[in-house]
Amino acid sequence: MRSFIVLGHRAALTPDFSLNDLPGSAGRLDILCRCVTAAFCLSHGIRRDVTVYLVLQNQLVIRLEGARLKHLNPDERSTGALLQKALKAHQEHPESEIESTPGIFISRGTLSDVLARVRERVYVLHEAGRPINGIVFPQDVAFVLSDHLDFQPDEEALFKDDARLSLGPLSLHADHCVAIVHNHLDRAQFANRTLLV
């Protein structure tokens, strides 16, 4: 299982935003939408062995499970609409976790709650970390990354025991980081398979 935990520091907590203005009215929800697409979408399919946790302002958690996920298209606006439905469902059932559409769950929660829940080995993606090249990952692994803002001090304190990994010397877009991690893991997974020509 591969998991990605993405922090949305200013992401909307209510569904009252325009799908035509995800960067502005939804607090850079566009970044989270692109991370979801990068995490799940293949050229002609969906990665079923992936879970994504979107932590919105350290108050709400939207969990997307590839094994159950439906209706996900590789465009920002339709993903934004699925997240908007989740936020609407939470308004109607604020006290419990609810599945708003197949494979998408929402509940109250914090980054600390998510880290306590994941069973995978956790790595934090950060420019100042150890280079990812040459690292052998366990089968079950989770990666934490931030949106367009840096990790906050209280978030950094939660990562003190988790390894920091760098994908390169430059700051990259969060969704690009997800794609690079997938590529790295895919190459390792298929390295021992014989290619048929």
C-alpha positions as CSV (number, residue, x, y, z in Angstrom):
1,M,0.0,0.0,0.0
2,R,1.2,3.5,-0.9
3,S,-0.2,6.5,1.0
4,F,0.2,10.2,0.5
5,I,-0.7,12.7,3.2
6,V,-1.1,16.2,1.7
7,L,-1.5,19.3,3.9
8,G,-3.9,22.0,2.7
9,H,-3.1,24.9,5.0
10,R,-5.7,27.2,3.5
11,A,-8.1,24.7,1.8
12,A,-11.8,25.4,2.1
13,L,-13.6,23.8,5.0
14,T,-17.1,24.3,3.5
15,P,-18.5,23.7,0.1
16,D,-19.2,27.3,-0.5
17,F,-16.7,27.9,-3.3
18,S,-16.7,28.1,-7.1
19,L,-15.4,25.2,-9.1
20,N,-14.3,27.9,-11.6
21,D,-12.0,29.4,-9.0
22,L,-10.4,26.6,-7.0
23,P,-7.1,28.6,-6.4
24,G,-8.9,31.6,-5.0
25,S,-12.3,30.8,-3.5
26,A,-11.3,27.3,-2.3
27,G,-8.0,28.3,-0.7
28,R,-5.6,26.5,-3.2
29,L,-7.8,23.4,-3.4
30,D,-6.5,23.1,-6.9
31,I,-3.1,21.9,-5.6
32,L,-4.8,19.1,-3.6
33,C,-6.9,18.2,-6.7
34,R,-3.7,17.8,-8.8
35,C,-2.2,15.7,-6.0
36,V,-5.2,13.4,-6.1
37,T,-4.9,13.0,-9.9
38,A,-1.2,12.3,-9.7
39,A,-1.7,9.8,-6.9
40,F,-4.4,7.7,-8.6
41,C,-4.6,8.3,-12.4
42,L,-2.8,6.1,-14.8
43,S,-3.0,6.5,-18.6
44,H,-6.0,4.1,-18.8
45,G,-6.9,3.3,-15.2
46,I,-6.7,4.0,-11.5
47,R,-4.1,2.9,-9.0
48,R,-6.0,0.7,-6.6
49,D,-3.2,0.2,-4.0
50,V,-3.1,3.9,-3.1
51,T,-4.7,5.9,-0.3
52,V,-4.6,9.7,-0.1
53,Y,-5.3,11.8,3.0
54,L,-6.0,15.5,2.5
55,V,-5.7,17.4,5.7
56,L,-7.6,20.6,5.5
57,Q,-6.4,23.4,7.8
58,N,-5.7,20.6,10.4
59,Q,-9.4,20.3,11.0
60,L,-10.9,18.0,8.4
61,V,-9.5,14.9,6.7
62,I,-10.7,13.7,3.3
63,R,-9.5,10.1,2.7
64,L,-9.5,8.7,-0.8
65,E,-9.1,4.9,-1.2
66,G,-8.1,3.6,-4.6
67,A,-9.6,0.2,-4.0
68,R,-13.1,1.7,-3.8
69,L,-12.7,4.9,-5.8
70,K,-15.1,5.7,-8.6
71,H,-16.0,8.8,-10.7
72,L,-12.4,10.2,-10.6
73,N,-11.4,11.9,-13.9
74,P,-8.0,13.4,-14.6
75,D,-9.1,17.0,-14.5
76,E,-8.9,19.5,-11.6
77,R,-12.5,20.7,-11.8
78,S,-14.2,17.3,-11.6
79,T,-11.9,16.3,-8.7
80,G,-12.8,19.6,-7.1
81,A,-16.5,18.7,-7.5
82,L,-15.9,15.4,-5.7
83,L,-14.2,17.1,-2.8
84,Q,-17.0,19.7,-2.7
85,K,-19.5,16.8,-2.4
86,A,-17.5,15.5,0.5
87,L,-17.6,18.9,2.3
88,K,-21.4,19.0,1.8
89,A,-21.8,15.6,3.2
90,H,-19.7,16.6,6.3
91,Q,-22.0,19.6,6.8
92,E,-24.9,17.2,7.0
93,H,-23.2,14.7,9.2
94,P,-20.5,16.6,11.1
95,E,-20.1,14.1,14.0
96,S,-19.1,11.0,12.1
97,E,-17.0,9.9,9.2
98,I,-19.1,9.6,6.1
99,E,-18.5,8.2,2.6
100,S,-19.7,11.0,0.3
101,T,-19.1,9.1,-3.0
102,P,-17.5,5.7,-3.5
103,G,-14.0,5.6,-2.0
104,I,-14.1,9.2,-0.6
105,F,-14.5,9.6,3.2
106,I,-14.6,12.8,5.3
107,S,-14.4,13.4,9.0
108,R,-13.0,15.7,11.5
109,G,-9.4,15.1,12.1
110,T,-5.9,16.5,12.3
111,L,-2.5,15.6,10.9
112,S,-1.7,14.0,14.2
113,D,-4.8,11.8,13.9
114,V,-3.7,10.7,10.4
115,L,-0.2,9.9,11.4
116,A,-1.5,7.8,14.3
117,R,-3.8,6.0,11.8
118,V,-1.4,5.0,9.0
119,R,0.3,1.7,9.4
120,E,2.9,2.4,6.7
121,R,6.4,3.6,7.3
122,V,6.2,7.4,7.1
123,Y,8.6,9.6,5.1
124,V,8.5,13.4,4.9
125,L,9.3,15.0,1.5
126,H,11.5,18.0,2.0
127,E,14.2,19.7,-0.1
128,A,16.7,19.4,2.8
129,G,16.2,15.6,3.2
130,R,18.3,12.7,2.2
131,P,18.2,12.0,-1.5
132,I,15.6,9.4,-2.4
133,N,17.9,7.6,-4.9
134,G,19.2,4.3,-3.5
135,I,16.7,4.0,-0.7
136,V,14.9,0.6,-0.6
137,F,11.3,1.2,0.6
138,P,9.1,-1.3,2.4
139,Q,6.0,-2.5,0.6
140,D,3.8,-0.3,2.7
141,V,4.9,3.2,2.7
142,A,3.5,6.7,3.3
143,F,4.8,10.1,2.2
144,V,3.9,13.5,3.8
145,L,4.0,16.7,1.7
146,S,2.8,20.2,2.0
147,D,0.9,22.4,-0.4
148,H,2.4,25.7,-1.6
149,L,3.3,26.7,2.0
150,D,6.1,25.3,4.1
151,F,5.5,22.9,7.0
152,Q,4.5,24.8,10.1
153,P,6.6,24.4,13.4
154,D,3.8,22.3,15.0
155,E,3.8,20.0,12.0
156,E,7.6,19.8,12.0
157,A,7.4,18.6,15.6
158,L,5.2,15.7,14.6
159,F,7.9,14.5,12.1
160,K,10.8,14.4,14.4
161,D,11.1,10.5,14.2
162,D,10.3,10.3,10.5
163,A,12.9,10.3,7.8
164,R,13.1,13.3,5.5
165,L,13.6,12.6,1.8
166,S,14.5,14.9,-1.0
167,L,13.5,14.5,-4.6
168,G,16.0,17.0,-5.8
169,P,17.7,20.3,-4.9
170,L,14.8,22.5,-6.1
171,S,11.3,23.1,-4.7
172,L,8.8,21.1,-6.9
173,H,5.1,21.3,-7.2
174,A,3.3,18.9,-4.8
175,D,1.6,16.9,-7.6
176,H,5.0,16.5,-9.4
177,C,6.4,15.1,-6.2
178,V,3.7,12.5,-6.0
179,A,4.4,11.5,-9.7
180,I,8.1,11.2,-9.0
181,V,7.6,9.1,-6.0
182,H,5.3,6.8,-7.9
183,N,7.9,6.5,-10.7
184,H,10.6,5.7,-8.2
185,L,8.5,3.0,-6.5
186,D,7.3,1.6,-9.8
187,R,10.8,1.2,-11.1
188,A,11.9,-0.6,-8.0
189,Q,8.8,-2.8,-8.1
190,F,9.4,-3.9,-11.7
191,A,13.2,-4.0,-11.6
192,N,13.3,-7.7,-11.0
193,R,10.8,-8.6,-13.7
194,T,11.9,-9.9,-17.0
195,L,10.9,-7.7,-19.9
196,L,9.4,-9.6,-22.9
197,V,10.4,-8.2,-26.3
